[in-house]
Amino acid sequence: MRKGRIPDALTLLQTQLQQDPHHSDALYFAAVCARISGSFASAQEYLSKLLALEPGNGRGLQEQAHLYRDTGNATAAIDAYGE
């Protein structure tokens, strides 16, 4: 991801998630990659799975706020950043 190879990173993360669908780090980073790529529905799917497994996951909650922000839902983003 750091080198800007988001599609490659997402492919590797999806492979990891096929082997372990509850891998919280892979879910988080897949959500980040999907959001950065503009695949907002996919990002939300990854986040929903992550936050169902770990409702208090700080990185997941912050990523949810970023997703709200990037999809133009300022009110939800502000609320989410406050959590």
CORDA-V435727 format. One record per run of one state. SS is the DSSP state (alpha for helix, beta for strand, coil for the rest). FROM is the first residue (numbers start at 1). TO is the last residue. If there is no record, write none. Layout:
BEGIN
ss->SS from->FROM to->TO
ss->SS from->FROM to->TO
END
This chain:
BEGIN
ss->coil from->1 to->5
ss->alpha from->6 to->19
ss->coil from->20 to->23
ss->alpha from->24 to->37
ss->coil from->38 to->39
ss->alpha from->40 to->53
ss->coil from->54 to->57
ss->alpha from->58 to->70
ss->coil from->71 to->73
ss->alpha from->74 to->81
ss->coil from->82 to->83
END
